[in-house]
Amino acid sequence: MTSPGEDLEAAALALPQEERARLARRLIASLDHEVEEAWIVEVGRRLSAHKRDDLDAVSAEDVIAEGRRQVGEGA
């Protein structure tokens, strides 16, 4: 017995290439929208924490320097 998701996947894979591509674009766009909404919530949370001085901020220069250090170490 297969799950509804497996049945849907099989049906989607049986579609012609053009229809599979259209479906894939729509599915990816729906994920992008969910991720975008999650980031909006997270940015709001971080901004509120920053305004309350309840967030340890690191300067962009320090972040870049640390990234370069780690890349130089082969991390």
Buried (B, 14 or more C-beta within 10 A) or exposed (E): EEEEEEEEEEEEEEEEEEEEEEEEEEEEEEEEEEEEEEEEEEEEEEEEEEEEEEEEEEEEEEEEEEEEEEEEEEE
